[in-house]
Amino acid sequence: MIENYLLEELVTFAKYKTLAATAQNLSVTQPTVTRGMQKLEAEFGVKLFNRQPNRLVLTKTGQLAAQEAEKILNQNQQMILTVRKFDNSQKVVKVASIAPGPMIVLNQPTLPKIIQLNNDFIHQNTIIDNLKQHNFSLIFTNQEIMTSEIESRYIGTEKLSVNLDKFTYLANQASVTFKELQGTSFVVLTDIGVWKQIIQQEIPDAKFLYQNQVDSFTEITKYSSFPYFSTNLSKIDSTHQNTDNRVNLPISDEQAQMPFFASYLKEQRQLVQPIIRQLSASWL
């Protein structure tokens, strides 16, 4: 078997074309590279280089060898990353979600140190691959996933509501529908995961003033009368507390009720179950 450092020398030489540049980029001496090239030819048993006065050039066979060497190096690196991710998944529970609700519930002072929350929400279509590749140990989704390798557990339902100025005519109702909110301008946090798609689909003629920063969102809601959305889980998050004079009304449409499931690899059931129990107990 050809050693990795020799393959690395070959790939580097193919890229930089000279022994001097190869040695410099690999932080070794030029004679070391020369010996490595000689050893490579002996290992392959074919001619990889054309030796000219003061110059070394890859043969066509050498060019092919360099291409194949790069593939092997990439495969080796991917193997190392896969093993490291798997090992890390046995020690740290990396958690992701398609929406902020479950993360709000988990992100409490009592959060175990072994839990690592992902700040970026992921797409529903990537969940199975992310679990199989050990990118995450636990992913919260609004769809149940049951396969030979993956299972889901229901943890609770997030319910969307709207916060309206108390002087609007809708504020006197017990609840509202998406249809009744048509044509309204809302201030909305940009990063709300799958909820963003839902409000855009259900209120297509509304105007959404998206804010990237929580501080900006808070200031606008404090000093304006723009309506904004919240959920039953927002009460847990101190940055989303309703401290103004708006009236909070639940949205009665079925699309405003989102069930959440915790999905994970069956082989990691024992690792994630305490977290799922904690989340279910804290769900409002």
Disulfide bonds with the S-S distance in Angstrom:
none
